[in-house]
Amino acid sequence: MCETCDLIKSLPDQKLVGMNVATFDTRVSVTDINNKILNIMVRIFGYAAEPIAKGLVKKGGNLVAPAEGFYVTGTKGPLKDGELEHAKDWAFRLIS
């Protein structure tokens, strides 16, 4: 489980009532990496943004947008071409 998920689990129940929340993660594309183990892990567990969003909602948060993912070219980035624009568009939708 991710450290962020553990942090969210440690929050008191209903701690986020009345708060708007949104989540994102950075991720590598399984098609770009073409690694069987990574493919299996993503199929089983998915990416981090969704379980984080579910955890925030469970603590009372109001999810204002679906969990989002932004693709990077390696484990430390940089963002893939077009992803910065994708992130900007997502952020503008959140504040609109």
Helices and strands as residue ranges (DSSP letters): H 3-9, E 20-21, E 24-27, H 30-33, H 36-45, H 49-58, E 62-63, E 68-71, H 83-95
